[in-house]
Amino acid sequence: MGLWCCVRDMYRRERVWGFYRGLSLPVCTVSLVSSVSFGTYRHCLSHICRFRYGSTDAKPARTDITLSGFASGLVRVFLTSPTEVAKVRLQTQTQTQMQQRRRPSASGPSAVPPQSPGPPASLALGLKYRGPLHCLITVAREEGLRGLYQGSSALLLRDSHSFATYFLSYSILCEWLTPTGHSHPDVLGVLVAGGCAGVLAWAVATPMDVIKSRLQADGQGLRRYQGLLHCVVTSVREEGPRVLFKGLVLNCCRAFPVNMVVFVAYEAALRLARGLFK
């Protein structure tokens, strides 16, 4: 199913609200997660520079930036895994229940009446999760703490490598875009560097993001995957290597404008902090 086919099918089944399913919890936690991610990066980078060069103001090597970005990705997993589980379960529960209804029963084909004009499918079906908090409580009650961190191995691989790429590419691009005689790029340079860093990070993250989503959605009904490696092998065997890059174009189109704004805000916050603590 292609991008536009997916958009059309989702709108037909769930109307506009289907595009925002499972979004409220990530929106409420995005500030906390972002502050922890960028704070961890700066904290690790400062400690590495102090340990290696004797000063936090020393120019870090690219290895230092990569290690700090890697640590940032590892730390954020502990905050994002439960919200990612809730988001994926809410986004996929309509499709999962419709597939279960279509499965033939032991006595013969399932007698599913044809859909008639009326309320969206999300209202017509008796959905298991009523919202993000209800989803988290239900998963914790039925599957325990392990259920809230289902797919976290893929999430660790996704975020550690993508955030290392994210901060390293941003640093390199900022160096290239800094005018001669200046120590920092202008606002346009930050916008371009931030947008490109976001695209490169998602290019690295997408394969594990696909696997992560499949593992987290696997808690609904019978479990299909036995673990990370089994999910990768099964997905590639059944759908080919291209399955690992599903959603890459959409992720990159979203990442460029979002991370343009993120890094402009980040640089503004750094300059404000330097001015306050001088």
Secondary structure as the mmCIF struct_conf table of DSSP 4:
data_model
#
loop_
_struct_conf.conf_type_id
_struct_conf.id
_struct_conf.beg_label_comp_id
_struct_conf.beg_label_asym_id
_struct_conf.beg_label_seq_id
_struct_conf.end_label_comp_id
_struct_conf.end_label_asym_id
_struct_conf.end_label_seq_id
HELX_RH_AL_P HELX_RH_AL_P1 LEU A 3 GLU A 14
TURN_TY1_P TURN_TY1_P1 ARG A 15 ARG A 15
HELX_RH_3T_P HELX_RH_3T_P1 VAL A 16 TYR A 20
TURN_TY1_P TURN_TY1_P2 ARG A 21 GLY A 22
HELX_RH_AL_P HELX_RH_AL_P2 SER A 24 TYR A 53
BEND BEND1 GLY A 54 GLY A 54
TURN_TY1_P TURN_TY1_P3 THR A 56 ASP A 57
BEND BEND2 ALA A 58 ALA A 58
HELX_LH_PP_P HELX_LH_PP_P1 LYS A 59 ALA A 61
HELX_RH_AL_P HELX_RH_AL_P3 ARG A 62 ARG A 102
BEND BEND3 ARG A 103 ARG A 103
STRN STRN1 SER A 105 SER A 105
TURN_TY1_P TURN_TY1_P4 ALA A 106 SER A 107
STRN STRN2 GLY A 108 GLY A 108
BEND BEND4 PRO A 109 PRO A 109
HELX_LH_PP_P HELX_LH_PP_P2 VAL A 112 GLN A 115
BEND BEND5 PRO A 117 PRO A 119
HELX_RH_AL_P HELX_RH_AL_P4 ALA A 121 ALA A 124
BEND BEND6 LEU A 125 LEU A 125
BEND BEND7 LYS A 128 LYS A 128
BEND BEND8 GLY A 131 GLY A 131
HELX_RH_AL_P HELX_RH_AL_P5 PRO A 132 LEU A 148
TURN_TY1_P TURN_TY1_P5 TYR A 149 GLY A 151
HELX_RH_AL_P HELX_RH_AL_P6 SER A 152 LEU A 177
BEND BEND9 THR A 178 THR A 178
HELX_LH_PP_P HELX_LH_PP_P3 PRO A 179 PRO A 179
TURN_TY1_P TURN_TY1_P6 THR A 180 GLY A 181
BEND BEND10 SER A 183 HIS A 184
HELX_RH_AL_P HELX_RH_AL_P7 VAL A 187 ALA A 217
TURN_TY1_P TURN_TY1_P7 ASP A 218 GLY A 219
BEND BEND11 GLN A 220 LEU A 222
BEND BEND12 GLN A 226 GLY A 227
HELX_RH_AL_P HELX_RH_AL_P8 LEU A 228 GLU A 239
HELX_RH_3T_P HELX_RH_3T_P2 PRO A 241 PHE A 245
TURN_TY1_P TURN_TY1_P8 LYS A 246 GLY A 247
HELX_RH_AL_P HELX_RH_AL_P9 LEU A 248 LEU A 276
#
